[in-house]
Amino acid sequence: MADDGETTDQPAGAPSPPSHVDTVRQIQEALGRGDIMAPMAHLSRKVRWAVACADRDAAPFFKEYTGRQGVVAFMEAMDVVDMTAFDIRAVFGEGDHVAVWLHMAFTTPTGRTVDMEETQIWTFSEGKVISVDLFPDTKAVAEAFA
């Protein structure tokens, strides 16, 4: 077998570590099942988890969270809605960046429903997630909480 010049830290025959795309897909699948602890092992201690929005008061989870406890706080804030759909449309990436396209639907405590698409950008550094930026349909969510 010819030496192709590439080096690896893995023993011969060891399975490849999951790609960032695989990791994010696995996290999304677990979150879709309600497993909010799934991402924790993959998150940097100082991870930033943020909802991109103009009005932070429009929904209880429209905030920027820091650290693993912050991510738990986001998940707890999301508990106010009754999720009725959570479908992964696509997950793709390049290098340390992964994009996710989701379809989700939920009912708010006001009884209003939201049916929307959401985009997420996940950023990795040294094998850990350092930031997740969520881009939901902020207008639809705000109107459902009004």
URTAHU-V86587 format. One line per field, one symbol per residue. ss: DSSP state (@ for helix, = for strand, . for the rest). phi: phi as a letter, one per 20 degrees, with the letter a starting at -180 (. if undefined). psi: psi as a letter, one per 40 degrees, with the letter a starting at -180 (. if undefined). A space follows every 10 residues. Layout:
ss = ???
phi = ???
psi = ???
//
This chain:
ss = .......... .........@ @@@@@@@@@@ @@.......@ @@======== =......... ...===@@@@ @@@@@@@@.. .========= ====..==== =======... ..======== =====..=== =====..@@@ @@@@@.
phi = .feenedbee fgnffffffg ffffffffff ffenefegfg feefgdgdcc efbedfefbf decddcmfff ffffffffff ddfdbbdeea cbabmeccdc dddbbbdeff nedccbdcdc ddcdblndfd bcddceefff fgffef
psi = hiheeiiiei iheiiiiiid dddddddddd ddeegeeded eehidfihhh hhidheedie egihihiddd dddddddeee ihhehghhdi hiihbehhih hihiiihiee eiihhiiiii hhhihfeihe ihhhgigddd dddde.
//
